[in-house]
Amino acid sequence: MLRHKFGIKLYKLCLQGGYTYNLKVYYGKDETGDKNIFGATNTILELSENLLDKGRTIYTDNFYSRVSLTHEFQKRKTHLVGTLCSNRKNNHPEVVKAKLEKYQSMSLQSNTGCTVLKWMDKKDVLTISTKYDNSMAPVRRGGEEIEKLTIILGYNKCKAFIDLSDQLKAYSTSLRKGI
């Protein structure tokens, strides 16, 4: 989500390679979507409508990620992976409040396959996923090999595409300067 000084918000859905697949311009109260679902959840469902029901994976940041969104995506045969705010409703308090040492993790998985996981690297990272579990993979850092969670590796890889899209957008702004 990109916010403009005049209150206009631009929501983007990016594909691998940094390409913007879909976008939505928000400039006031949105009357579309299900009234019983949080606004950001409606926005993600609307942007990804053509990608749902195909077994794809959507990566989100902590503004959009919530347990209720994973349930909506599971109904539509789509995976969700994202970072999670610790104060979100329906978070597992045992995971959120866990005190971890460096490179430790704690996770809980629901019977629907939704995993909420906390990982301590340089700081605590709280994630949610219907694709990954708490498996580890070896990575090199500073000349030594460490084990890192596959959910963190997958998220960081896909987050790079969003960052690339934002960088490319900066080269060609669509906004006009006042006269």
C-alpha positions in Angstrom: 0.0 0.0 0.0 1.3 3.4 -0.9 -0.1 6.5 0.7 -0.2 9.9 -0.9 -0.2 13.3 0.9 -3.8 14.0 -0.3 -5.2 10.8 1.3 -5.2 8.7 -1.9 -4.0 5.1 -1.3 -2.7 2.8 -4.0 -3.0 -0.9 -3.3 -0.8 -3.2 -5.5 -0.6 -6.9 -6.2 2.8 -7.8 -7.6 4.0 -10.8 -9.4 7.5 -12.4 -9.5 9.9 -10.1 -11.3 8.4 -7.0 -9.8 5.5 -6.6 -12.3 2.3 -5.0 -10.9 -0.5 -7.5 -11.7 -3.4 -5.5 -10.3 -4.0 -2.3 -8.4 -6.7 -0.4 -6.7 -6.9 3.3 -6.1 -8.6 4.1 -2.8 -9.7 7.7 -2.2 -12.5 7.4 0.3 -15.0 5.1 2.0 -15.2 1.8 0.0 -18.8 0.5 -0.4 -17.8 -2.7 -2.2 -17.1 -6.1 -0.7 -18.5 -8.0 2.3 -19.5 -5.7 5.1 -18.6 -8.4 7.7 -15.0 -8.6 6.5 -12.2 -6.1 7.5 -11.5 -3.6 4.7 -7.9 -4.7 4.0 -9.1 -8.3 3.7 -11.8 -7.2 1.1 -9.1 -5.3 -0.8 -6.8 -8.3 -1.0 -9.7 -10.6 -2.0 -10.6 -8.1 -4.7 -7.1 -7.6 -6.1 -6.4 -11.4 -6.2 -9.8 -12.5 -7.5 -8.4 -13.8 -10.8 -5.6 -15.7 -9.0 -7.8 -17.5 -6.4 -8.9 -21.2 -6.7 -5.7 -22.1 -8.5 -3.5 -23.2 -5.6 -1.3 -20.1 -5.8 0.4 -18.4 -2.8 -0.2 -14.8 -1.8 2.5 -13.0 0.3 1.4 -10.1 2.5 2.9 -7.7 5.0 1.6 -7.2 8.5 -1.0 -4.6 7.5 -3.0 -7.2 5.7 -2.1 -10.5 7.4 -4.6 -11.9 9.9 -6.1 -15.3 10.8 -9.4 -14.4 9.3 -7.7 -13.8 5.9 -6.1 -17.2 6.0 -9.6 -18.8 6.4 -10.9 -16.8 3.4 -8.0 -17.9 1.3 -8.3 -21.5 2.4 -12.0 -21.5 1.2 -10.7 -20.4 -2.2 -7.8 -23.0 -2.4 -5.1 -20.3 -2.1 -2.2 -20.2 0.3 -1.3 -17.1 2.4 2.2 -16.3 3.8 2.9 -13.1 5.7 4.2 -11.3 8.7 1.8 -10.7 11.5 1.2 -7.9 14.0 1.4 -9.3 17.5 -1.8 -7.5 18.7 -4.1 -9.0 16.0 -7.4 -10.6 17.0 -7.3 -14.4 17.1 -3.5 -14.7 17.4 -2.3 -17.5 19.5 -1.2 -15.8 22.7 1.3 -18.7 23.6 3.2 -17.9 20.4 3.0 -14.1 20.6 4.2 -13.9 24.2 6.9 -16.6 23.9 10.4 -15.4 25.0 13.0 -16.8 22.5 16.7 -16.9 22.2 18.5 -16.1 18.9 17.6 -18.6 16.1 14.9 -20.2 18.2 11.3 -20.5 17.0 7.9 -21.4 18.4 4.9 -22.3 16.3 1.3 -23.6 16.6 -0.7 -25.1 13.8 -4.5 -25.2 13.7 -6.4 -28.2 12.5 -7.1 -26.2 9.3 -3.4 -26.0 8.5 -2.8 -22.4 9.5 0.6 -22.0 11.2 1.4 -19.0 13.4 5.1 -18.9 14.0 7.5 -16.7 16.0 11.2 -16.6 15.0 14.0 -14.8 16.8 16.9 -13.6 14.6 18.0 -10.0 15.2 14.5 -9.3 16.5 11.2 -11.2 16.9 9.4 -11.9 13.7 5.8 -13.2 13.8 4.5 -15.0 10.7 1.4 -16.7 9.5 1.2 -19.3 6.8 -1.0 -22.0 5.2 1.9 -23.1 3.0 4.9 -23.6 5.3 5.4 -25.4 8.6 8.3 -24.9 11.0 10.9 -26.7 8.9 14.4 -25.3 8.6 16.9 -24.9 5.7 20.6 -24.2 5.8 21.8 -20.7 4.8 25.2 -18.9 4.8 25.6 -15.8 6.9 28.9 -14.1 7.5 30.9 -17.2 6.5 29.1 -19.6 8.8 26.2 -21.9 8.0 23.0 -21.4 10.1 19.5 -22.9 10.0 16.7 -20.6 9.0 13.0 -21.2 8.8 11.7 -21.9 5.2 8.8 -19.5 5.8 11.2 -16.7 6.5 13.3 -17.6 3.4 10.2 -17.8 1.2 8.7 -14.5 2.5 12.0 -12.6 2.1 12.4 -13.9 -1.5 8.9 -12.7 -2.5 9.1 -9.5 -0.5 12.0 -8.6 -2.8 9.6 -8.5 -5.8 7.4 -5.9 -4.1 10.5 -3.8 -3.3 11.6 -4.1 -6.9 8.1 -3.0 -8.1 8.3 0.0 -5.7 11.7 0.9 -7.1 10.5 0.7 -10.7 7.5 2.9 -9.8 9.8 5.6 -8.5 11.3 6.0 -12.0 8.0 7.0 -13.6 5.5 8.7 -11.3 2.0 9.2 -12.6 1.4 12.2 -10.4 1.5 15.7 -12.0 3.0 18.7 -10.2 0.8 21.7 -9.7 1.3 24.7 -12.1 
